[in-house]
Amino acid sequence: MCHMSIRNNYKHTLIASYIGYITQAIINNFAPLLFLTFQNTYNIPLGKITLLVTINFGMQLVVDLLSARFVDRIGYKVSIVIAHIASATGIMGLAVFPGLFANPYNGLLLAISLYAIGGGLIEVLVSPIVEACPTENKPAVMSLLHSFYCWGHVLVILCSTLFFVVFGIENWRILAFIWAAVPLFNAFYYSQVPIAMLNEDGESMPVRQLLLTKMFWIFVLLMICSGASEQAMSQWASAFAEAGLKVSKTIGDLAGPCMFAILMGCSRILYSGLSEKVNLKVFMMVSSGLCIASYLLAALSPYPALAFIGCGLCGAAVGIMWPGTFSLAAENCPRGGTAMFAFLALAGDLGCSAGPTLVGFVAEKFNDNLKAGLGLAIIFPVLLILGLLLLKRMRVSSVKDCSH
């Protein structure tokens, strides 16, 4: 009986999707905790270590781009199971592959490339899988879904740190196998649950038509700004905690990103609870305003502790941006299909790379002044507000475009 209920019960599909986002958080946040260990264990220069992050997000971008073409052909279920198997193999590979190559760095590259393929696919697939579930109140479900990335992020940092304290960082390979169990379990779980397609064959608009739809490009702008607003601050959170709270790097790594992720997750759950009462666009406008304020607080405050509070507030402010944009796009372009979600994931990832890069680049120009970089980053939430205003104007004139 229980077996039967799994196969027909979309609640299980939602739970598998929540675990999918926890997997995504493991992929993006586990390896960075080991960067210094990799450097010391394998004698890899820091520049090459930094490249590992670029390769992770770069591969995810490529997968976002390609999946628009092939996911509909092989189906959601096969694709999402493959995504989790690639993720698990890559995470275990961090422990195994460096030992198989004369140059351990090549082993790390292989492991990261594998789980980046998994991560890219998960990002493209989970939102449309959830959007296709027969649930009420899609924006609330979407916001709750995306909060699991934040909880996963906190879980990875706290559990890994605890593991290193108790068992010693030299046992990190065992931890890699423990984390890999999450996507392995989920690959099996996803193979058992019902998965609906977003649009039945022939209902999705052709990719070319999608790319010629003006409204679609506004969503692309919103996604780039969402990713950039989030990561420009998130990537610098531990530096702020270190400076602002005058704590060690370890505590800074914990306090900064953890506070950011917790507040980001809380704001997603908050919206999920309020969604029936609050207009999504208004909520996103207010959030963007709060985001601008938090960046200015971080950049201009003479007190480091206040700057750190600005950093945390930013986590709360950016929470709704990414899932909110997905929900608005699904509502305004119901025929966008998998391709639309793939391109939006691509735009979001571009923003995730562009935000921190811009901050770092500007900071360098101003003699390594991080605050100058963060001051300029308000351009992202400002553009987000402009995009939402454009959408409001356009919604009236071109509601015909996307839905017919």
Stockholm file with secondary structure:
# STOCKHOLM 1.0

chainA/1-404         MCHMSIRNNYKHTLIASYIGYITQAIINNFAPLLFLTFQNTYNIPLGKITLLVTINFGMQLVVDLLSARFVDRIGYKVSIVIAHIASATGIMGLAVFPGLFANPYNGLLLAISLYAIGGGLIEVLVSPIVEACPTENKPAVMSLLHSFYCWGHVLVILCSTLFFVVFGIENWRILAFIWAAVPLFNAFYYSQVPIAMLNEDGESMPVRQLLLTKMFWIFVLLMICSGASEQAMSQWASAFAEAGLKVSKTIGDLAGPCMFAILMGCSRILYSGLSEKVNLKVFMMVSSGLCIASYLLAALSPYPALAFIGCGLCGAAVGIMWPGTFSLAAENCPRGGTAMFAFLALAGDLGCSAGPTLVGFVAEKFNDNLKAGLGLAIIFPVLLILGLLLLKRMRVSSVKDCSH
#=GR chainA/1-404 SS CHHHHHHHCHHHHHHHHHHHHHHHHHHHHSGGGGHHHHHHHHTCCHHHHHHHHHHHHHHHHHHHHHHHHHHHHHCHHHHHHHHHHHHHHHHHHHHHGGGGSSSHHHHHHHHHHHHHHHHHHHHHHHHHHHHHSCCSCHHHHHHHHHHHHHHHHHHHHHHHHHHHHHHCGGGHHHHHHHHHHHHHHHHHHHHHSCCCCSSCTTTSCCHHHHHTCHHHHHHHHHHHHHHHHHHHHHTTHHHHHHHHHTCCHHHHHHHHHHHHHHHHHHHHHHHHHHTTTSCHHHHHHHHHHHHHHHHHHHHHCSSHHHHHHHHHHHHHHHTTHHHHHHHHHHHHCTTCHHHHHHHHHHHHHHHHHHHHHHHHHHHHHTTSCHHHHHHHTTHHHHHHHHHHHHHHHHHHHHHHHHHC
#=GC SS_cons         CHHHHHHHCHHHHHHHHHHHHHHHHHHHHSGGGGHHHHHHHHTCCHHHHHHHHHHHHHHHHHHHHHHHHHHHHHCHHHHHHHHHHHHHHHHHHHHHGGGGSSSHHHHHHHHHHHHHHHHHHHHHHHHHHHHHSCCSCHHHHHHHHHHHHHHHHHHHHHHHHHHHHHHCGGGHHHHHHHHHHHHHHHHHHHHHSCCCCSSCTTTSCCHHHHHTCHHHHHHHHHHHHHHHHHHHHHTTHHHHHHHHHTCCHHHHHHHHHHHHHHHHHHHHHHHHHHTTTSCHHHHHHHHHHHHHHHHHHHHHCSSHHHHHHHHHHHHHHHTTHHHHHHHHHHHHCTTCHHHHHHHHHHHHHHHHHHHHHHHHHHHHHTTSCHHHHHHHTTHHHHHHHHHHHHHHHHHHHHHHHHHC
//
